[in-house]
Amino acid sequence: MTIDKDLEALLDAGGLAGTLRERVARYGALLLDANSRFNLTGAKSAADLAPHLLDSLTIAPYVRESLVDVGSGGGLPAIPLALATGVPVTMVETTVKKARFLGEMLAAFGLRGEVIAERAEVAGHEARLRGAFMTGTARAVSSAPTVAELLLPFVAVGGAALMQRGAIEERERNALADAALMLGAQVEREEVLEGDRRVIFVRKTALTQNRFPRRVGIPEKRPLCL
């Protein structure tokens, strides 16, 4: 079987059907092929990648136009979400090779959107991007307050950041709640998925102060309220 067909079978077992399954499987095959030449994802096989594709799609019902994804890497969750919802997607990815791959995926699947090849700390201060998106995502490994600081400046008042997380300690959860308030937002709810996966919904309620995000590297080194 080809990687496309392997992925289709795994996605079918995960409940994904029809044309969307085919398109997501095709994207996954392209991602794995490119990953053999330069690092895009830790997944090395169809079996490794399929759970990440399915996990990306768990937030599709909550996506509203338009979508910004910070630290997009190989395109998770942005590309599967764009395939599932049809919303325009802006992907912020500083690594040039990754940004080029993301642009190729937009073209290959006829998706609306663009790739911003800059650090989020820089792009988050650009007037045309700041407060411009109804949905924000970031499938990052950084602390929750760090992700919030990098993501929320892009989100419009009334929009939401959909933060996909694993297990989270109470200290980090409390820090996120306090950081969100500093950033003009509030934690609305937390939805627990299978295993220790969860989605934390952070609603933007006011404009983010101009001092956020802080300069490059600081959100990671000194997370807000943590």
Backbone as numpy.savetxt, mean C-alpha at the origin, in Angstrom:
# Nx Ny Nz CAx CAy CAz Cx Cy Cz
3.03 -26.86 -15.56 2.19 -25.66 -15.56 3.06 -24.40 -15.56
2.57 -23.34 -16.17 3.27 -22.07 -16.13 3.02 -21.39 -14.79
3.83 -20.36 -14.48 3.63 -19.61 -13.25 2.24 -18.99 -13.23
1.79 -18.47 -14.40 0.44 -17.90 -14.48 -0.61 -18.90 -14.01
-0.52 -20.12 -14.51 -1.52 -21.14 -14.19 -1.39 -21.59 -12.74
-0.15 -21.70 -12.26 0.05 -22.04 -10.85 -0.62 -20.98 -9.96
-0.38 -19.72 -10.28 -0.98 -18.65 -9.49 -2.50 -18.64 -9.62
-3.00 -18.87 -10.83 -4.46 -18.91 -11.01 -5.08 -19.98 -10.12
-4.46 -21.15 -10.07 -5.00 -22.23 -9.24 -4.99 -21.84 -7.77
-3.92 -21.22 -7.32 -3.82 -20.81 -5.92 -4.80 -19.69 -5.60
-4.98 -18.75 -6.53 -5.92 -17.66 -6.31 -7.36 -18.17 -6.36
-7.61 -19.15 -7.23 -8.93 -19.77 -7.29 -9.26 -20.44 -5.96
-8.28 -21.13 -5.40 -8.48 -21.78 -4.09 -8.72 -20.74 -3.00
-8.20 -19.54 -3.21 -8.40 -18.45 -2.24 -9.67 -17.67 -2.45
-10.48 -18.08 -3.45 -11.78 -17.46 -3.66 -11.84 -16.39 -4.72
-10.75 -16.20 -5.47 -10.74 -15.18 -6.51 -11.19 -15.80 -7.82
-12.07 -15.09 -8.54 -12.70 -15.70 -9.70 -12.56 -14.85 -10.95
-12.81 -15.48 -12.11 -13.00 -14.79 -13.37 -11.80 -14.04 -13.89
-12.12 -12.95 -14.60 -11.09 -12.14 -15.26 -10.12 -11.53 -14.26
-10.63 -11.14 -13.10 -9.74 -10.56 -12.09 -8.68 -11.56 -11.67
-9.07 -12.81 -11.47 -8.10 -13.85 -11.11 -7.02 -13.97 -12.18
-7.42 -13.94 -13.43 -6.46 -14.07 -14.53 -5.50 -12.89 -14.56
-6.03 -11.69 -14.37 -5.20 -10.49 -14.44 -4.25 -10.41 -13.24
-4.74 -10.75 -12.05 -3.88 -10.73 -10.88 -2.79 -11.80 -11.01
-3.16 -12.97 -11.54 -2.17 -14.03 -11.75 -1.11 -13.59 -12.76
-1.54 -12.90 -13.80 -0.59 -12.43 -14.80 0.37 -11.41 -14.19
-0.17 -10.49 -13.41 0.69 -9.53 -12.71 1.67 -10.27 -11.81
1.20 -11.25 -11.06 2.07 -12.01 -10.17 3.19 -12.71 -10.92
2.87 -13.26 -12.09 3.89 -13.93 -12.90 4.95 -12.93 -13.38
4.50 -11.74 -13.79 5.45 -10.70 -14.22 6.32 -10.24 -13.06
5.72 -10.15 -11.89 6.47 -9.76 -10.69 7.54 -10.78 -10.36
7.19 -12.05 -10.38 8.17 -13.10 -10.08 9.27 -13.15 -11.13
8.91 -12.94 -12.39 9.91 -12.94 -13.45 10.91 -11.80 -13.25
10.40 -10.61 -12.98 11.28 -9.46 -12.75 12.09 -9.65 -11.47
11.50 -10.31 -10.49 12.17 -10.53 -9.21 13.40 -11.44 -9.35
13.41 -12.24 -10.40 14.58 -13.10 -10.63 15.78 -12.30 -11.12
15.53 -11.05 -11.56 16.62 -10.20 -12.07 17.03 -9.12 -11.08
16.09 -8.60 -10.30 16.41 -7.64 -9.24 15.33 -7.73 -8.17
15.70 -7.38 -6.96 14.84 -7.64 -5.80 13.61 -6.74 -5.77
12.43 -7.37 -5.88 11.16 -6.66 -5.80 10.31 -7.15 -4.64
10.47 -8.41 -4.30 9.66 -9.02 -3.25 10.42 -10.19 -2.65
10.11 -10.51 -1.40 10.72 -11.66 -0.77 10.15 -12.98 -1.27
9.01 -12.93 -1.94 8.39 -14.14 -2.48 9.19 -14.65 -3.68
9.48 -15.94 -3.68 10.30 -16.51 -4.75 9.53 -17.50 -5.63
8.30 -17.82 -5.27 7.52 -18.80 -6.01 6.06 -18.41 -6.00
5.27 -19.08 -6.83 3.83 -18.84 -6.87 3.21 -19.09 -5.50
3.65 -20.16 -4.84 3.10 -20.49 -3.51 3.44 -19.43 -2.48
4.62 -18.83 -2.61 5.01 -17.74 -1.70 4.19 -16.48 -1.95
3.96 -16.19 -3.23 3.36 -14.92 -3.62 1.85 -14.88 -3.47
1.18 -15.98 -3.74 -0.29 -15.99 -3.75 -0.92 -15.41 -2.47
-0.43 -15.78 -1.27 -1.03 -15.19 -0.07 -0.91 -13.67 -0.01
0.18 -13.13 -0.55 0.36 -11.68 -0.54 -0.61 -11.00 -1.52
-0.84 -11.64 -2.66 -1.81 -11.11 -3.61 -3.21 -11.09 -3.01
-3.58 -12.18 -2.37 -4.90 -12.27 -1.74 -5.03 -11.29 -0.58
-3.97 -11.16 0.20 -4.00 -10.23 1.33 -4.16 -8.80 0.83
-3.51 -8.47 -0.28 -3.65 -7.12 -0.84 -5.10 -6.81 -1.18
-5.83 -7.81 -1.63 -7.20 -7.60 -2.09 -8.22 -7.54 -0.95
-7.78 -7.84 0.27 -8.74 -7.80 1.39 -9.28 -6.39 1.64
-8.54 -5.36 1.21 -9.01 -3.99 1.45 -9.70 -3.38 0.23
-9.84 -4.15 -0.85 -10.47 -3.62 -2.06 -11.87 -3.05 -1.81
-12.71 -3.66 -0.96 -14.06 -3.11 -0.76 -14.06 -1.71 -0.14
-12.96 -1.30 0.45 -12.92 -0.01 1.17 -12.22 1.09 0.37
-11.73 0.77 -0.81 -10.98 1.73 -1.61 -11.93 2.69 -2.31
-11.66 3.98 -2.17 -12.38 5.03 -2.87 -11.39 5.80 -3.74
-11.90 6.38 -4.83 -10.99 7.16 -5.69 -10.53 8.41 -4.93
-9.30 8.80 -5.19 -8.26 8.02 -5.84 -7.33 7.45 -4.78
-6.40 6.57 -5.21 -5.58 5.79 -4.29 -4.12 6.20 -4.37
-3.48 6.37 -3.21 -2.03 6.55 -3.15 -1.45 5.41 -2.33
-0.36 4.85 -2.83 0.33 3.76 -2.13 1.77 4.20 -1.89
2.18 4.20 -0.65 3.51 4.70 -0.27 4.46 3.52 -0.04
5.64 3.59 -0.64 6.60 2.50 -0.53 6.13 1.28 -1.29
5.78 1.47 -2.56 5.07 0.44 -3.32 5.90 -0.80 -3.63
7.22 -0.68 -3.68 8.05 -1.85 -3.94 7.71 -2.49 -5.27
7.27 -3.75 -5.23 6.88 -4.46 -6.45 5.43 -4.26 -6.83
4.71 -3.42 -6.06 3.32 -3.11 -6.45 2.25 -3.66 -5.55
2.62 -4.17 -4.38 1.62 -4.69 -3.43 1.39 -3.66 -2.32
0.15 -3.29 -2.06 -1.11 -3.80 -2.63 -1.61 -3.03 -3.83
-0.86 -2.02 -4.31 -1.41 -1.06 -5.27 -1.91 -1.69 -6.57
-1.10 -2.54 -7.20 -1.49 -3.09 -8.49 -2.71 -4.01 -8.37
-2.74 -4.98 -7.44 -3.97 -5.77 -7.29 -5.20 -4.92 -6.99
-5.05 -3.87 -6.18 -6.19 -3.00 -5.87 -6.65 -2.26 -7.11
-5.72 -1.77 -7.91 -6.10 -1.08 -9.14 -6.80 -2.04 -10.11
-6.31 -3.26 -10.19 -6.94 -4.26 -11.04 -8.36 -4.58 -10.57
-8.55 -4.63 -9.27 -9.84 -5.01 -8.71 -10.86 -3.89 -8.74
-10.40 -2.64 -8.57 -11.34 -1.53 -8.40 -11.41 -0.58 -9.59
-10.35 -0.53 -10.39 -10.32 0.39 -11.52 -10.02 1.82 -11.14
-9.71 2.09 -9.86 -9.43 3.47 -9.45 -8.02 3.85 -9.91
-7.79 5.14 -10.17 -6.43 5.57 -10.50 -5.53 5.43 -9.28
-4.30 5.00 -9.50 -3.39 4.73 -8.39 -2.08 5.49 -8.60
-1.66 6.18 -7.57 -0.36 6.84 -7.55 0.54 6.09 -6.61
1.68 5.63 -7.11 2.60 4.82 -6.32 3.87 5.61 -6.04
4.21 5.72 -4.78 5.41 6.45 -4.35 6.49 5.43 -4.03
7.53 5.41 -4.84 8.59 4.41 -4.68 9.93 5.03 -5.07
10.84 5.07 -4.11 12.09 5.80 -4.33 13.11 5.03 -5.17
13.10 3.70 -5.16 14.09 2.91 -5.90 13.78 2.94 -7.39
14.74 3.38 -8.19 14.49 3.62 -9.61 14.06 2.36 -10.34
14.72 1.23 -10.11 14.35 -0.01 -10.81 12.94 -0.44 -10.45
12.57 -0.31 -9.19 11.22 -0.66 -8.78 10.21 0.29 -9.40
10.52 1.58 -9.40 9.62 2.57 -9.99 9.41 2.28 -11.48
10.48 1.90 -12.17 10.36 1.58 -13.60 9.45 0.37 -13.81
9.60 -0.64 -12.98 8.75 -1.83 -13.08 7.28 -1.45 -12.85
7.02 -0.61 -11.87 5.65 -0.20 -11.58 5.04 0.54 -12.77
5.82 1.39 -13.40 5.34 2.07 -14.60 5.01 1.09 -15.71
5.83 0.06 -15.84 5.57 -0.97 -16.85 4.27 -1.71 -16.55
3.97 -1.93 -15.28 2.72 -2.62 -14.91 1.50 -1.76 -15.22
1.60 -0.47 -14.97 0.48 0.42 -15.32 0.20 0.32 -16.82
1.26 0.35 -17.62 1.10 0.29 -19.08 0.60 -1.08 -19.52
1.15 -2.14 -18.95 0.80 -3.49 -19.38 -0.67 -3.81 -19.16
-1.25 -3.27 -18.09 -2.65 -3.58 -17.76 -3.61 -2.43 -18.06
-3.09 -1.37 -18.68 -3.95 -0.25 -19.03 -4.56 0.43 -17.82
-3.78 0.52 -16.73 -4.28 1.11 -15.50 -4.03 2.61 -15.48
-4.97 3.32 -14.89 -4.78 4.77 -14.71 -3.89 5.02 -13.50
-2.97 5.95 -13.64 -2.13 6.27 -12.49 -0.76 6.74 -12.90
0.11 6.86 -11.90 1.48 7.30 -12.15 2.38 6.79 -11.03
3.66 6.87 -11.28 4.67 6.46 -10.30 5.49 7.70 -9.94
5.63 7.94 -8.64 6.43 9.05 -8.14 7.72 8.47 -7.59
8.84 8.70 -8.28 10.12 8.11 -7.87 10.83 9.05 -6.90
10.25 9.19 -5.70 10.80 10.05 -4.67 10.55 9.43 -3.31
11.28 9.91 -2.31 10.99 9.53 -0.95 9.64 10.12 -0.54
8.90 9.39 0.28 7.61 9.88 0.75 7.75 11.17 1.53
8.88 11.32 2.26 9.09 12.54 3.04 9.19 13.78 2.14
9.62 13.57 0.90 9.72 14.67 -0.06 8.41 14.83 -0.83
7.91 13.74 -1.38 6.68 13.79 -2.17 5.49 14.28 -1.35
5.51 13.98 -0.06 4.41 14.39 0.81 4.27 15.88 1.00
5.27 16.63 0.55 5.21 18.09 0.63 4.90 18.74 -0.72
4.73 17.93 -1.77 4.40 18.49 -3.08 2.93 18.90 -3.11
2.67 20.12 -3.54 1.32 20.69 -3.46 0.28 19.85 -4.20
0.65 19.30 -5.36 -0.34 18.56 -6.14 -0.67 17.19 -5.55
0.19 16.70 -4.67 -0.01 15.38 -4.06 -0.56 15.47 -2.64
-0.30 16.56 -1.99 -0.67 16.69 -0.57 -2.19 16.83 -0.43
-2.77 15.95 0.36 -4.21 15.98 0.59 -5.03 15.70 -0.66
-4.47 14.92 -1.58 -5.11 14.74 -2.89 -5.82 13.41 -3.08
-5.77 12.51 -2.09 -6.24 11.15 -2.30 -7.27 10.74 -1.25
-8.30 10.03 -1.70 -9.34 9.58 -0.77 -8.94 8.31 -0.03
-8.01 7.55 -0.60 -7.56 6.31 0.04 -6.04 6.26 0.03
-5.46 5.87 1.15 -4.02 5.70 1.24 -3.68 4.31 1.75
-2.66 3.71 1.17 -2.20 2.40 1.64 -0.68 2.42 1.75
-0.16 1.53 2.57 1.29 1.37 2.71 1.51 0.02 3.38
1.95 -0.95 2.61 2.14 -2.31 3.14 3.58 -2.40 3.65
3.85 -1.60 4.70 5.23 -1.43 5.14 5.51 -2.20 6.42
6.81 -2.40 6.69 7.22 -3.11 7.90 7.61 -2.14 9.01
7.56 -0.85 8.74 7.90 0.13 9.76 6.83 0.17 10.83
7.13 0.87 11.93 6.15 1.02 13.00 4.91 1.73 12.48
3.77 1.49 13.13 2.52 2.10 12.71 2.57 3.63 12.72
3.16 4.28 13.76 3.26 5.74 13.71 4.11 6.25 12.55
5.18 5.53 12.20 6.01 5.92 11.06 5.20 5.86 9.77
4.48 4.76 9.57 3.66 4.62 8.36 2.61 5.72 8.30
1.99 6.02 9.44 0.97 7.07 9.47 1.54 8.42 9.07
2.74 8.74 9.56 3.34 10.03 9.24 3.68 10.15 7.76
4.11 9.05 7.15 4.46 9.07 5.73 3.23 9.07 4.84
2.14 8.50 5.32 0.96 8.28 4.48 -0.10 9.37 4.60
-0.40 9.81 5.81 -1.54 10.70 6.02 -1.42 12.07 5.34
-0.22 12.64 5.16 -0.17 13.91 4.43 -0.73 13.83 3.01
-0.73 12.65 2.41 -1.28 12.48 1.06 -2.81 12.38 1.05
-3.40 12.04 2.18 -4.82 11.70 2.24 -5.67 12.96 2.42
-6.77 13.03 1.67 -7.68 14.17 1.75 -8.52 14.10 3.02
-8.95 15.26 3.49 -9.89 15.30 4.61 -11.16 14.56 4.21
-11.59 13.63 5.05 -12.71 12.77 4.73 -12.30 11.42 4.18
-11.05 11.33 3.71 -10.53 10.07 3.21 -9.96 9.22 4.34
-9.35 8.10 3.99 -8.85 7.19 5.01 -7.57 6.50 4.59
-6.71 6.27 5.56 -5.55 5.41 5.39 -5.96 4.00 5.83
-5.72 3.03 4.97 -6.01 1.63 5.27 -4.69 0.95 5.56
-4.40 0.77 6.84 -3.09 0.27 7.23 -3.15 -1.23 7.50
-2.50 -2.01 6.62 -2.45 -3.46 6.77 -1.29 -3.81 7.69
-1.60 -4.46 8.78 -0.60 -4.76 9.79 -0.69 -6.23 10.21
0.38 -6.69 10.84 0.35 -7.98 11.50 -0.02 -7.77 12.97
0.52 -8.60 13.83 0.27 -8.43 15.26 0.78 -7.07 15.71
0.06 -6.43 16.60 0.45 -5.10 17.06 0.29 -5.03 18.58
1.35 -4.59 19.25 1.30 -4.49 20.71 0.51 -3.26 21.12
0.01 -3.29 22.35 -0.84 -2.20 22.84 -0.08 -0.87 22.83
1.21 -0.91 23.14 2.01 0.32 23.15 2.03 0.96 21.76
2.22 0.15 20.73 2.25 0.68 19.37 0.86 1.15 18.94
-0.17 0.43 19.34 -1.54 0.82 19.02 -1.87 2.19 19.64
-1.47 2.38 20.88 -1.72 3.66 21.55 -0.91 4.79 20.91
0.33 4.47 20.52 1.17 5.47 19.86 0.56 5.88 18.53
0.00 4.93 17.80 -0.66 5.25 16.53 -1.84 6.18 16.76
-2.65 5.90 17.77 -3.81 6.75 18.05 -3.38 8.18 18.34
-2.30 8.34 19.14 -1.81 9.68 19.47 -1.18 10.36 18.25
-0.42 9.59 17.46 0.21 10.15 16.27 -0.84 10.59 15.25
-1.89 9.80 15.10 -2.95 10.14 14.16 -3.55 11.51 14.50
-3.77 11.77 15.77 -4.32 13.06 16.18 -3.38 14.19 15.80
-2.08 13.98 15.95 -1.10 15.00 15.58 -1.11 15.27 14.07
-1.50 14.26 13.31 -1.45 14.32 11.85 -2.79 14.71 11.24
-3.77 15.07 12.07 -5.08 15.47 11.57 -5.99 14.30 11.26
-5.90 13.25 12.06 -6.69 12.05 11.79 -7.07 11.37 13.09
-7.87 10.33 12.97 -8.18 9.52 14.15 -8.36 8.06 13.73
-7.95 7.17 14.62 -8.15 5.74 14.37 -9.63 5.45 14.51
-10.21 4.97 13.43 -11.66 4.75 13.37 -12.04 3.37 13.87
-11.33 2.36 13.38 -11.61 0.99 13.82 -10.48 0.07 13.38
-10.53 -1.14 13.88 -9.53 -2.16 13.54 -10.28 -3.44 13.19
-9.99 -3.97 12.02 -10.66 -5.19 11.56 -9.64 -6.32 11.52
-9.88 -7.37 12.31 -8.96 -8.50 12.39 -9.31 -9.50 11.29
-8.29 -9.93 10.56 -8.46 -10.90 9.49 -7.98 -12.27 9.98
-7.72 -13.18 9.06 -7.24 -14.50 9.45 -5.83 -14.38 10.03
-5.54 -15.29 10.96 -4.23 -15.27 11.60 -4.07 -14.01 12.42
-2.88 -13.38 12.31 -2.66 -12.15 13.07 -2.73 -10.92 12.18
-3.29 -11.07 10.95 -3.40 -9.94 10.04 -4.58 -9.06 10.44
-4.43 -7.77 10.19 -5.51 -6.83 10.52 -5.41 -5.60 9.61
-6.52 -4.88 9.52 -6.55 -3.60 8.83 -6.97 -2.55 9.84
-6.17 -1.51 9.97 -6.50 -0.39 10.86 -6.95 0.77 9.98
-8.17 1.24 10.23 -8.77 2.32 9.45 -8.49 3.64 10.18
-7.78 4.53 9.52 -7.43 5.83 10.10 -8.08 6.92 9.24
-9.06 7.61 9.81 -9.84 8.60 9.07 -9.20 9.98 9.16
-9.04 10.65 8.02 -8.48 12.00 7.98 -9.59 13.00 8.33
-9.39 13.78 9.37 -10.42 14.70 9.85 -10.05 16.16 9.70
-8.79 16.45 9.46 -8.31 17.84 9.33 -7.04 17.85 8.50
-6.64 19.02 8.04 -5.40 19.12 7.28 -4.21 18.76 8.17
-3.24 18.07 7.59 -2.01 17.75 8.30 -1.14 19.00 8.39
-0.58 19.23 9.56 0.32 20.38 9.72 1.47 20.31 8.72
1.90 21.48 8.24 2.93 21.54 7.21 4.26 20.92 7.63
4.49 20.78 8.93 5.78 20.22 9.36 5.87 18.71 9.17
4.77 18.08 8.81 4.77 16.63 8.57 4.59 16.35 7.08
5.24 15.32 6.55 6.20 14.48 7.25 7.51 15.22 7.50
8.20 14.80 8.56 9.49 15.39 8.87 10.53 14.99 7.82
11.72 15.55 7.91 12.70 15.37 6.85 13.11 13.89 6.72
13.73 13.59 5.59 14.05 12.22 5.20 14.75 11.45 6.33
14.20 10.30 6.65 14.78 9.39 7.64 14.29 9.58 9.05
13.76 10.76 9.38 13.36 11.03 10.76 12.12 10.24 11.18
11.09 10.11 10.34 9.93 9.32 10.77 10.30 7.88 11.16
11.29 7.32 10.48 11.74 5.96 10.80 12.59 5.93 12.06
13.47 6.90 12.20 14.38 6.92 13.36 13.68 7.33 14.64
12.73 8.28 14.52 12.07 8.80 15.71 10.54 8.79 15.49
9.93 7.62 15.55 8.49 7.54 15.31 7.70 8.41 16.29
6.68 9.06 15.81 5.83 9.90 16.65 5.22 9.09 17.80
5.32 9.62 19.00 4.59 9.09 20.17 5.01 7.69 20.60
6.10 7.18 20.04 6.51 5.80 20.37 7.83 5.81 21.16
